[in-house]
């Protein structure tokens, strides 16, 4: 579990008091630099901290202009970074493990959430006749794409409930809300592993029944044994070193957004987020946010337990030896969060 140490509380308080009251006049003198961020489902709650950092003007005040590279899945967002289309990725921390295993020098630098915020839901028409989980033979599960966080969570759930690997079929639907909704309603898939607010919307409309979720710290504890390093910003190690100024600005912006989110009320959220993110229902959007709110990082740091759980989840999925825990420090850098902390404490 994340321990609320005195230093962390002081950091949170100082960050909120200092950063959120920073004079706009002083910040406006910073010259603007552009950075491209690849991500999937920008309108989802999964990427809310970095999207909020942009919407609230925190990144602009730090001298950063974001060029969003919208992708159909997390795996395609990674491909955008590999091909040079994007400088940074907002996505699942587990991608960093996969990249490093392939010999790619990538590191995460600021954590956005300590729970995956991904649910597995079964279409109500299929759930009606289900008496046991093993009845779900030949189940067609919609995911964003192979190699995405939705795919990994679905695979983990399949193993956890005792279904055989050939008992389910994964169907790539991309990240478009309309394509996901159409696939569910047309019966193209019988289950869905996805993020909110889509899953929450379908659940509240009684179109599916939630079988498993990782939207809260309690549900993540049940599935993974504790918090899990999840949504984060990561990039090539070379970029983080050469463009440390931009990396620091992104980190500062996300931390300001995380602090803002701790006390933001419904009106604040609705004023800030574009209306097309609400899926046509403000109340359902706010309800979805309340379910995941506690899962957002407190301070942007990668806690040891959350890192270990992320590695174990990948090891279970890939069949790796659970006893051979690698040096997790290679997968992230604390220097940018720590750099801000040192600055504020001086």
Secondary structure, 3 states (H helix, E strand, C coil): CCCCCHHHHHHHHHHHHHHCCCCHHHHCCCCCEEEEEEEECCCCCCCHHHHHHHHCCHHHHCCEEEEEEEECCHHHHHHHHHCCCCCEEEEECHHHHHHHHCCCCEEEEEECECCCCEEEEEEHHHHCCCCCHHHCCCEEEEECCCCCHHHHHHHHHHHHCCCCHHHEEEEECCCCHHHHHHHHHHCCCCEEEEECCHHHHHHHCCCEEEEEECCCHHHHHHHHCCCCCCEEEEEEHHHHHHCHHHHHHHHHHHHHHHHHHHHCCHHHHHHHCCHHHHCCCHHHHHHHHHHHHHHECCCCCCCHHHHHHHHHHHHHHHCCCCCCCCCHHHHECCHHHHHHHHHHHC
